[in-house]
Amino acid sequence: MTAGIPFTVAGQTVVVTGGAGGIGAALARRFVADGAGSVILADVDATRVARAAAEIGAPAEGILLDVSDQSAIAALIDDIELAHGPIALWCGNAGIVGAEGIGSPADWELCWSVNVLPHVAVARALMPRMAQRGSGQVLITASAAGLLTSLDSAAYSATKHAAVALAEWLAIEYADTGVGVSCLCPQAVNTTMIAGNENIRSLGTVLEPDDVALGVSRSLAEGTFLILPHPEVADFERTRARDRNHWLEGMIRLRRRGRYSPSTTAQPIQHR
Ligand SMILES: NC(=O)c1ccc[n+]([C@@H]2O[C@H](COP(=O)([O-])OP(=O)(O)OC[C@H]3O[C@@H](n4cnc5c(N)ncnc54)[C@H](O)[C@@H]3O)[C@@H](O)[C@H]2O)c1
């Protein structure tokens, strides 16, 4: 029994969702450089993912996938395993920020369906097969917002917390099967997701996606569960755990300094 299983991609079949750009494309580039046998980039943006795969070159391949469609995930797993053999590494990396503030019911549904439920679909459709094979690795891209919080979007913060919780649950559940689980929790990374977001850019170092991907490759090889490209996130987590009120006070000060939408502006109560 071990909490982390060292994993390398050499010769293996790998899938990266949200692979059309940003962290996903960088992961795919890294895995090709590390000698993966097949690297499938899956994304809802068919044009960009085809371009990203072409730029990376063989053995990368771009494919259309909307991760909010759980049956499409299961079907893609079948198709890939038929064409390329067993999937050794699934990177659930596609993500969306959602609306600022508390958001609408539709915003919440979308965030759940992209940031959390695809990982459940993979846990249903792929992880039991990996367990039968006695090997495999699932990487869930959550966020530092899933360990701490996000000041912009309530739905992003809550769903990324859920993604971390699910990754932990899966790591425990699959501990005795030979299947490893890792959870990537970066703070700011220089991708279109945070373009123009001065609040997140001002939090600290903005890392390049390729540096994050290199760190992921090394962490997978070491069997690390929680992958923190920004090491200070571990300190913030410790501070938060030590005294939650003190930590919240710090976050409240941060919010006052930033440019956030006035989501706390109350709607007048309608008296009947
Ligand atoms: N950039 C950051 O600062 C940062 C920080 C922490 C966590 N993250 C997380 O990293 C992951 C990658 O984000 P990124 O920064 O590379 O942003 P990005 O916007 O460049 O990449 C996200 C990708 O996901 C794809 N996508 C969105 N909805 C999809 C769907 N329904 N089905 C399939 N693909 C879909 C997009 O088309 C895009 O290519 C996300 O999960 C994000 O939450 C990013």
The ligand as a MOL file (V3000), in Angstrom:
LIG
                    3D

  0  0  0     0  0            999 V3000
M  V30 BEGIN CTAB
M  V30 COUNTS 44 48 0 0 0
M  V30 BEGIN ATOM
M  V30 1 N -4.1640 29.6200 -15.6510 0
M  V30 2 C -4.2130 29.6100 -14.3440 0
M  V30 3 O -3.7870 30.5730 -13.6850 0
M  V30 4 C -4.7650 28.4160 -13.6050 0
M  V30 5 C -4.5620 28.3480 -12.2200 0
M  V30 6 C -5.0690 27.2590 -11.5300 0
M  V30 7 C -5.7350 26.2390 -12.1920 0
M  V30 8 N -5.9100 26.3350 -13.5370 0 CHG=1
M  V30 9 C -6.6290 25.2420 -14.1800 0
M  V30 10 O -5.8420 24.7070 -15.2240 0
M  V30 11 C -6.6720 24.0840 -16.1950 0
M  V30 12 C -6.2410 24.5370 -17.5770 0
M  V30 13 O -6.5040 25.9240 -17.6840 0
M  V30 14 P -5.5840 26.9390 -18.5090 0
M  V30 15 O -5.0630 27.9220 -17.5480 0
M  V30 16 O -4.6530 26.1830 -19.3720 0 CHG=-1
M  V30 17 O -6.7050 27.7060 -19.3290 0
M  V30 18 P -7.1050 27.6540 -20.8490 0
M  V30 19 O -8.3650 28.4370 -20.9160 0
M  V30 20 O -5.9620 28.0190 -21.7100 0
M  V30 21 O -7.3970 26.1040 -21.0920 0
M  V30 22 C -8.6030 25.4900 -20.7600 0
M  V30 23 C -8.9730 24.5780 -21.9120 0
M  V30 24 O -10.1430 23.8500 -21.5340 0
M  V30 25 C -10.9670 23.7690 -22.6810 0
M  V30 26 N -12.3440 23.5070 -22.2770 0
M  V30 27 C -13.2180 24.3460 -21.6670 0
M  V30 28 N -14.4040 23.7570 -21.5360 0
M  V30 29 C -14.2800 22.5150 -22.0680 0
M  V30 30 C -15.1860 21.4290 -22.2390 0
M  V30 31 N -16.4630 21.5180 -21.8660 0
M  V30 32 N -14.7120 20.2970 -22.8080 0
M  V30 33 C -13.4240 20.2030 -23.2230 0
M  V30 34 N -12.5450 21.2060 -23.1110 0
M  V30 35 C -12.9670 22.3460 -22.5350 0
M  V30 36 C -10.8090 25.1140 -23.3720 0
M  V30 37 O -11.2380 25.0880 -24.7240 0
M  V30 38 C -9.3180 25.3670 -23.1940 0
M  V30 39 O -8.5810 24.8790 -24.2900 0
M  V30 40 C -8.1010 24.4540 -15.8220 0
M  V30 41 O -8.7220 23.3770 -15.1700 0
M  V30 42 C -7.9270 25.6260 -14.8780 0
M  V30 43 O -8.9940 25.7590 -13.9830 0
M  V30 44 C -5.4380 27.3980 -14.2580 0
M  V30 END ATOM
M  V30 BEGIN BOND
M  V30 1 1 1 2
M  V30 2 2 2 3
M  V30 3 1 2 4
M  V30 4 1 4 5
M  V30 5 2 4 44
M  V30 6 2 5 6
M  V30 7 1 6 7
M  V30 8 2 7 8
M  V30 9 1 8 9
M  V30 10 1 8 44
M  V30 11 1 9 10
M  V30 12 1 9 42
M  V30 13 1 10 11
M  V30 14 1 11 12
M  V30 15 1 11 40
M  V30 16 1 12 13
M  V30 17 1 13 14
M  V30 18 2 14 15
M  V30 19 1 14 16
M  V30 20 1 14 17
M  V30 21 1 17 18
M  V30 22 2 18 19
M  V30 23 1 18 20
M  V30 24 1 18 21
M  V30 25 1 21 22
M  V30 26 1 22 23
M  V30 27 1 23 24
M  V30 28 1 23 38
M  V30 29 1 24 25
M  V30 30 1 25 26
M  V30 31 1 25 36
M  V30 32 1 26 27
M  V30 33 1 26 35
M  V30 34 2 27 28
M  V30 35 1 28 29
M  V30 36 1 29 30
M  V30 37 2 29 35
M  V30 38 1 30 31
M  V30 39 2 30 32
M  V30 40 1 32 33
M  V30 41 2 33 34
M  V30 42 1 34 35
M  V30 43 1 36 37
M  V30 44 1 36 38
M  V30 45 1 38 39
M  V30 46 1 40 41
M  V30 47 1 40 42
M  V30 48 1 42 43
M  V30 END BOND
M  V30 END CTAB
M  END
